[in-house]
């Protein structure tokens, strides 16, 4: 699958939703990239939206290595 990630995407504008055992959290993509899931294989983004517009976006706007999917780890 081709990635939608591009130079024009601002990681501070992309809000990533992560389902966590303690609850659902939403963080900017820039924070997810900096702190990420680490070695937790079941912790991955479930949704992403533009902070500026609220528009729901495909998960492919997140670079694959930060989606914590098997091929990206």
Helices and strands as residue ranges (DSSP letters): E 14-20, E 23-28, H 29-35, E 45-50, E 56-57, G 59-61, G 64-66, G 70-72
